[in-house]
């Protein structure tokens, strides 16, 4: 069988690329090594983690907020198997949706491990060892990433786990140590902390979510400490030793030489992810990798081999599902001769804890480092009527605008539903709006988005109305 385009990997980048290729009339195939489509995001990442986050937030609200709302409950408890079952059902429904979209767009699906024989021939090896060769004019590498787990952490998938195993624990642990204060560790840490687990986070840097604006780091850490999470910043893990029913984590301060240790039921390793390019036969096609194992691409996301493209976590940039989706569409449209565009500065980042964290554009630290003159406007959710009504008063919205032109350069939020609110900032920044433009837009009252308007007013000659 010969195809115009073959995509290796069916995560958000891969399957969206396949849909767009199908829409554009290209004969398209997609190869997925696992039985289910959707990749990490749909099966063991974004979707299942959000399902558990929502479940844990409902439980925590019932345990700590309902009484104040005038709702009294007795014998409240966590049914962890049911929580995991519901999560699996959400995943299953989403995966079926992707399967439907492949059929709708006439994309042929091959299950098995895809590897290059040469630049235009891909061999699919199925679970039973049988193989099938696919001829293709163009190929898109969309194989994603996998967790980084150093050998000395003794990853056994039982007591020393990654996010994959953390999604399927069927009894609420008494304690958990998380190595890494980034997005994945904090999201899953907040799930278990809200369910009653004693959670401790060991982070090498001097703050959590180090890639986001420092004000967001401070606000989120304050909120997570309130639900019982303990942080050990500026510490490095030196050894992880699992046993049958527990795990010992040894760590050292970057400022002192003393060795400390924590015993817990589980150790979740969340120190980042690496590109998944294992056994893809890239050398057979002549595709080059960089020093970090990422596929090297040009401005059109094409590799050094004409006709072979790469998107998502296997190339440089933020490892985000929506970045991969944009790149999938970008490559599909490039292949047919269109001229698409992606502004990587306007790819938003989100942390789905509660409160949520969202940011887009430049952080205050980046503007200072670049010497860009700027002004900042902030507005706290506690001053917002809608937030007080829902008892979600933690966090703030921060808008950074150019000091001279008033153009919005960055927006950073911690608070309720900021994952959804950040889209307004992206839209405005796509059209290079000024802070005053945002300040003069009518926002419905009472809503959380009024905090965005107020922050824009604060950035515009300190004109905030409600503080």
SULZIDA-V782075 format. One line per field, one symbol per residue. ss: DSSP state (2 for helix, 1 for strand, 0 for the rest). burial: 1 if it has 9 or more other ideal C-beta (glycine too) atoms within 8 Angstrom, else 0. Layout:
ss = ???
burial = ???
This chain:
ss = 01111111000222222222222000011111000000222222022222222222222222220000000000000002222222222222222222222222001111101111110011111000001111111111100011100022200000011022220000000011111000222222222222200111111000000000022222222222220001111011111111000011111110000011111101111000111000000222200010000010000001000001110222000000222222222222222000000002220011100001111110022222220001111111222022222200000111111100001111111110022222222222220001222220000000000222222222200000000
burial = 00111111111111111111110101011111000011111110111111111011101111001100000000000001001101110110011001101100101111110111101011111100001111010111111110111000111000111111111010011011111111011111111111101111111010111101111111111111101011111110100111000111111110000001010111111100011110011101111011000111100011101011111111100000111111111111111100000000011111111111111111110110000001111111100101110001111111111100011111111111011011011101100011111110001000011111111111110001000
